[in-house]
Amino acid sequence: MKRRELLKGAGVLSIVAVVLALCGNLGDAADPTPVTVLITYHSVSGNTERMAQGVAEGAKAVSGTSVVLKRVGEVGADDLSSSDAVIVGSPVYFANMSGEVQTFFDNWSLKFSLFQDRKMRNKVGAAFATGAAVSAGKEFTILGILGAMLNNQMIIVSGGGGFGASATTGPDSPGIDEKELAAARDLGKRVAEVAAVVKRGSLKSSSPIIALTAP
Ligand SMILES: Cc1cc2nc3c(=O)[nH]c(=O)nc-3n(C[C@H](O)[C@H](O)[C@H](O)COP(=O)(O)O)c2cc1C
């Protein structure tokens, strides 16, 4: 075969490769991985609820994502086991998650047997918090939530801020401002995106190779 014919053949192959690559990308956009993101929270005076709504907006913006938004007391075992990702929000109570949120996690073992059966393994997890003071426990609260998720072998991600999304609600900064809401949206969006990647990779099918100790 002459050199010119070889070059022509290579050119045609390159064009075919580019078209195939473009089709692949378009295919992804047109056929997103369906994921369910459960966003659950405790809120007495509405601040954490407002952040939860922001998180939900961000998750919904990712094509293929279904969002379930519930208070922690309304969440049942099915809500948790049917979700691909769980995002938990709490007000800061004495530098920690509130009792309601702690009870919610306790029920993963006591009521729902999710811990014993490793039902939460490889689901994506994330957290958000609101607190009255600039520095009086928001990150402890988020880390407490993430710790409970790690104990259940979930895949932890952040978004919005370094550990998750948070808002200051006390006298110096009343209410939830646009920047804090943007952080909440960013958290929801990132969790939905990562959940789709994990689901496409079928990580959820992996089971533990060692017996884990009780919490
Ligand atoms: C019992 C209790 C303890 C609290 N402890 C803290 C605290 O340690 N640090 C802080 O920043 N805010 C603290 N707060 C304020 C709440 O975290 C804050 O007002 C929060 O935004 C309330 O959320 P909600 O409107 O969703 O109920 C406390 C509030 C209550 C009721």
PDBQT file of the ligand as one rigid body, heavy atoms in Angstrom, charges set to zero:
ROOT
HETATM    1  C1  LIG A 301     -30.448  23.224  72.913  1.00  0.00    +0.000 C 
HETATM    2  C2  LIG A 301     -29.722  24.117  71.940  1.00  0.00    +0.000 A 
HETATM    3  C3  LIG A 301     -28.353  24.106  71.924  1.00  0.00    +0.000 A 
HETATM    4  C4  LIG A 301     -27.658  24.913  71.015  1.00  0.00    +0.000 A 
HETATM    5  N1  LIG A 301     -26.301  24.881  70.998  1.00  0.00    +0.000 NA
HETATM    6  C5  LIG A 301     -25.617  25.598  70.070  1.00  0.00    +0.000 A 
HETATM    7  C6  LIG A 301     -24.201  25.512  70.003  1.00  0.00    +0.000 A 
HETATM    8  O1  LIG A 301     -23.542  24.800  70.762  1.00  0.00    +0.000 OA
HETATM    9  N2  LIG A 301     -23.561  26.244  69.038  1.00  0.00    +0.000 N 
HETATM   10  C7  LIG A 301     -24.242  27.056  68.162  1.00  0.00    +0.000 A 
HETATM   11  O2  LIG A 301     -23.616  27.671  67.313  1.00  0.00    +0.000 OA
HETATM   12  N3  LIG A 301     -25.610  27.142  68.213  1.00  0.00    +0.000 NA
HETATM   13  C8  LIG A 301     -26.304  26.425  69.120  1.00  0.00    +0.000 A 
HETATM   14  N4  LIG A 301     -27.683  26.482  69.172  1.00  0.00    +0.000 N 
HETATM   15  C9  LIG A 301     -28.393  27.302  68.169  1.00  0.00    +0.000 C 
HETATM   16  C10 LIG A 301     -28.912  26.477  66.978  1.00  0.00    +0.000 C 
HETATM   17  O3  LIG A 301     -27.944  25.575  66.508  1.00  0.00    +0.000 OA
HETATM   18  C11 LIG A 301     -29.294  27.384  65.805  1.00  0.00    +0.000 C 
HETATM   19  O4  LIG A 301     -30.234  28.332  66.227  1.00  0.00    +0.000 OA
HETATM   20  C12 LIG A 301     -29.824  26.579  64.634  1.00  0.00    +0.000 C 
HETATM   21  O5  LIG A 301     -29.738  27.344  63.444  1.00  0.00    +0.000 OA
HETATM   22  C13 LIG A 301     -31.247  26.121  64.842  1.00  0.00    +0.000 C 
HETATM   23  O6  LIG A 301     -31.663  25.379  63.727  1.00  0.00    +0.000 OA
HETATM   24  P1  LIG A 301     -33.199  25.231  63.306  1.00  0.00    +0.000 P 
HETATM   25  O7  LIG A 301     -33.710  26.618  62.994  1.00  0.00    +0.000 OA
HETATM   26  O8  LIG A 301     -33.165  24.376  62.101  1.00  0.00    +0.000 OA
HETATM   27  O9  LIG A 301     -33.913  24.620  64.451  1.00  0.00    +0.000 OA
HETATM   28  C14 LIG A 301     -28.383  25.724  70.095  1.00  0.00    +0.000 A 
HETATM   29  C15 LIG A 301     -29.784  25.726  70.137  1.00  0.00    +0.000 A 
HETATM   30  C16 LIG A 301     -30.448  24.930  71.058  1.00  0.00    +0.000 A 
HETATM   31  C17 LIG A 301     -31.962  24.933  71.067  1.00  0.00    +0.000 C 
ENDROOT
TORSDOF 0
